[in-house]
Amino acid sequence: MDREKGFAYCGLACCLCSEREHCVGCRNDGCTGKDWCKHFVCCKARGYTGCWACPDFPCDALMFANPRIRAFASFLQRHSESELAEILEHNEAEGFVYHYENKLVGDYDSLGDEDAILSYLEHSL
């Protein structure tokens, strides 16, 4: 867990990403090709720390079709980034995998739909 990387504008946990070793995180301008990312462009233009701060959340952005991403952003809307980071760090220490090597899915995805993932996170508080 690298807490300084934080969370992406969409709700992805940059702090747990192992895909780009030298990336500093989305909100720290770490992603390449961010000009195509609706979440990055919209949040930067509107001054939001993340989609969860937007009154139009959730929007129809393609990333929100992923239950894990939408659940993380929903959690961030209801709670704090530090609370989600604590839960994710604890779960990681317990062996819960954010995403499997060279894959974009992990143990959170196996929990089911957005409600199931959100319920799991909130019961971890």
Order of alpha helices (4+ residues) and beta strands (2+ residues): alpha-alpha-alpha-alpha
